């Protein structure tokens, strides 16, 4: 299945990293400054994409404290028939936590030209540096 995946290792335990995924205020610090999210399974969310124009919305699909946050993900007004997913996974490592962010489901969004959307997300994953922002926030909070 086509996906865009990025990972980073953060020298802090999963509990310290999870604090930055567990609340709307924390997610605003690194994921999107304008996210509005009802942080429960089935809760909805919306945010303005990093381009400042694209409205993204979806539903909280899964919450595993200190383990995983999964959201459905749809670009409103962009021809998506079905949502993709944003999967954020925390994996304990000997010296900290590996954080992996995956956007998947591109082939199923029902948009002609979905492969172009996949390529745009590949470019955006490197340009927006969200995992580096998360790592910086965690490091500052545990220092």
C-alpha angles and dihedrals in degrees: 000000000000112000143158111230132179129173138189134182115229121195096231134085120266090255091062092047094044091061086070092055101039103076141039091240092053094047089052089061096062114001103046131337092218102044116138111193138168096216101216133090106280092021118131131231141184136188141169111252122241091263088067091234111064116086112213123193141165149127135286103250102177140004121189107173111237088001120059147352118194124187131179109237130205132166104223116228093009099104098261110152094183131023127251121214138252110209120188113187130185118202121186113236130185092261101029141306134324110217117199124188117194129182108195142161096066094139089056101049090095094228119134106238094029089151088066088053089052091052091048090054090050090055092043094050090062097039100048097049095201094160091053089052090051091049091051092050093048092047092051092048096051096040 
